[in-house]
């Protein structure tokens, strides 16, 4: 079943940008927003966070053993 909606040029540009930065298609991004309530802003922030983590990992920036121990001690081991 084919559905069509009209969206603003700004939203269309943001969806295209998000699709180019992730593995999702335009349709998947819109469906995720509608089905799960994940706004475009939320999705943009999530993709940016993932990219930041990948960039840090690429530079070899990982949590130290001491940092991991501090978090485990603070919140307890699961």
DATATA-V754277 format. One record per helix or strand of 2 or more residues. SS is the DSSP state (A for helix, B for strand). FROM is the first residue (numbers start at 0). TO is the last residue. If there is no record, write none. Layout:
BEGIN
SS	FROM	TO
SS	FROM	TO
END
This chain:
BEGIN
A	8	20
A	25	35
A	39	57
A	64	74
END
